[in-house]
Amino acid sequence: MRTPDRFRIRPLGEAVRLAHSHVDVCAQIGAAFFFASGFELRIEFDEFGSLTIAEAGVARMTVYKNFGSKEDLIVATLRREDKIFRQWLTSTVEALSTRPADRIRGLFSALHQRFSEEGYYGCAFIRASIEFPDPRHPVHRAAREHKEMIRSYLRGLAAEVWRQKPDCPC
């Protein structure tokens, strides 16, 4: 089956070859689809299996065995993206400065740079929470957990500043 151009995944290349497992490959391909087109992408789960085979050589059975539904794939994709984002955020912010106040400024500078990059489609987690508004839905919960992590990380940075400067009115 030839992959339709609207679903062709261009940026994966080497990354697919370096993925640690078939599950990672599926989640990475899911990310390319979902982050560019939205989670409510009008593609049947069976069609996704065919496209995954075409793009990365992952057997259709691997897709079905590891993901019972498109929503399961979306949750796996969000969890993968969350892990990658956490690693990027903490390493980038900590590399910018050892001073807590500078790290807070660095966080916003790093986010600005990331969001300004070519090919950035917007926050996948915000998109997921909008497209799956029920707070009990697993996709919404995965998106909420990511945002809670960001808030927790920022609170931790602020607490470090507060410990160093308890008189600061900031």
C-alpha positions in Angstrom: 0.0 0.0 0.0 1.4 3.4 -1.0 1.3 6.0 1.8 -1.0 9.0 0.9 1.1 12.2 0.6 -1.0 13.9 3.3 0.2 11.2 5.8 3.8 10.9 4.6 6.2 11.2 7.4 9.2 13.2 6.4 11.2 14.0 9.5 11.5 10.5 11.0 14.3 8.9 8.9 17.2 8.2 11.3 15.0 8.5 14.4 12.9 5.5 13.4 16.1 3.4 13.0 17.3 4.5 16.4 14.0 3.8 18.2 14.4 1.3 21.0 11.4 -0.9 20.2 8.5 -1.3 17.8 6.3 0.4 20.4 8.6 3.4 20.2 8.4 3.4 16.4 4.6 3.3 16.5 4.5 6.1 19.0 6.9 8.1 16.9 4.9 7.6 13.8 1.8 8.5 15.8 3.4 11.7 16.9 4.2 12.7 13.3 0.5 12.1 12.4 -1.1 13.5 15.5 1.1 16.6 16.1 0.8 17.8 12.5 -2.9 17.0 12.0 -4.6 16.7 15.4 -5.6 13.7 17.4 -9.1 13.5 15.9 -7.3 12.8 12.6 -9.8 11.0 10.4 -7.8 7.9 10.0 -9.0 4.4 11.0 -6.9 2.4 13.3 -6.5 -0.3 10.6 -5.3 2.3 8.1 -2.8 3.6 10.7 -1.5 0.0 10.9 -1.0 -0.1 7.1 0.7 3.3 7.1 3.0 2.2 9.9 4.1 -0.9 7.9 4.7 1.3 4.9 6.7 3.9 6.8 8.8 1.9 9.2 8.4 -1.8 8.4 6.6 -2.5 11.6 4.3 -5.5 11.3 0.6 -4.8 11.5 0.2 -7.4 14.3 2.7 -5.3 16.4 0.5 -2.3 16.1 -2.6 -4.3 17.2 -0.8 -6.2 19.9 0.6 -3.1 21.6 -2.3 -0.7 21.0 -5.9 -1.8 21.4 -7.2 1.4 19.9 -6.3 4.8 18.5 -6.7 6.3 21.9 -4.2 3.8 23.4 -1.8 4.9 20.7 -2.4 8.6 21.4 -1.7 8.0 25.2 1.5 6.1 24.3 2.5 9.0 21.9 1.8 11.6 24.6 3.8 9.7 27.3 6.7 9.3 24.9 6.6 13.0 24.0 6.3 13.9 27.7 9.5 11.9 28.5 11.4 13.5 25.6 10.2 17.0 26.6 11.1 16.5 30.3 14.6 15.4 29.4 15.0 18.3 27.0 13.6 20.9 29.4 15.6 20.0 32.5 18.9 19.5 30.6 18.4 22.8 28.7 17.5 24.8 31.7 20.2 23.4 33.9 22.8 23.9 31.2 21.9 27.6 31.0 22.8 28.5 34.5 23.5 27.2 38.0 21.6 30.2 39.6 18.0 29.4 40.3 16.7 32.9 39.3 18.6 32.6 36.0 17.1 29.1 35.5 13.6 30.5 35.6 14.5 33.1 33.0 16.3 30.4 31.0 13.2 28.2 31.1 11.1 30.8 29.4 13.9 31.6 26.9 14.3 27.9 26.1 10.5 27.5 25.6 10.4 30.5 23.4 13.2 29.1 21.2 11.5 25.7 21.0 8.1 27.2 20.1 9.7 29.4 17.4 11.4 26.5 15.6 10.2 25.7 12.1 7.8 22.8 12.1 6.5 23.4 15.6 2.7 22.7 15.4 1.7 23.9 18.8 1.5 22.1 22.1 0.4 18.5 21.6 -0.8 18.4 25.3 -3.0 21.4 25.0 -4.4 20.1 21.7 -5.1 16.7 23.3 -6.9 18.2 26.2 -9.1 20.3 23.8 -9.8 17.4 21.5 -10.6 15.1 24.5 -12.3 17.4 26.9 -13.6 14.8 29.3 -11.2 14.9 32.3 -11.7 11.2 32.9 -10.6 10.2 29.4 -7.1 8.6 29.4 -5.9 11.1 26.7 -7.0 14.1 28.7 -5.4 12.6 31.8 -2.1 12.1 30.0 -2.1 15.7 28.8 -3.0 17.0 32.3 -0.2 15.0 33.9 2.3 16.7 31.5 1.0 20.2 32.4 1.2 19.3 36.1 4.8 18.3 35.6 5.6 21.7 34.1 3.9 23.5 37.0 5.8 21.3 39.5 9.1 22.0 37.8 8.5 25.7 37.8 7.4 25.7 41.5 10.6 23.8 42.3 12.7 26.4 40.6 10.8 29.2 42.4 11.3 27.4 45.7 15.1 27.4 45.1 15.0 31.1 44.5 13.0 31.6 47.7 15.5 29.5 49.7 18.3 31.7 48.5 16.5 35.0 49.0 13.7 34.6 51.5 13.2 38.4 51.7 12.6 38.7 48.0 9.1 40.0 47.2 9.3 38.3 43.8 
